[in-house]
Amino acid sequence: MSPALVMSAEAVVGPACPGLPVDELDPAALTRLASELQSDDLARSIADTYLRMLDTRLARAASALESHDDVAAMDVLLSLRVSSATVGLVRLESAVLCVIDAVRRGEPDVARERGAELPGLATSGRLALRSHLDGAAAQGQA
């Protein structure tokens, strides 16, 4: 494939963050959280709150990245990274780390491009987490 075709393909789909995990979800993260909190219900509540706030966090991150407000971007991105890890969304957490890295390196265009990929990753992560939570609830009621 010619370098021009590779460049044009990257321009269309955006740069992929190298090394993203294949798995969306690490279910053991929620098990650890429940154990630390000594409450499955509280861990589930935290996961539900995470899902409810996810779109707002993503919008705040996109806005901060677009306006080149590195302080606001880092604030929301660091929070999103930690909370994603807490509920086990390892793929989204890794992608957020790539955006954080671009902000830290002073590469606003790369940060915005990688940030634009977060909503798509969040959608698949949301589905994986919701499916896990629903499956765990069904097992608990069986």
Helices and strands as residue ranges (DSSP letters): H 3-13, H 27-37, H 40-66, H 70-87, H 90-104, H 108-141
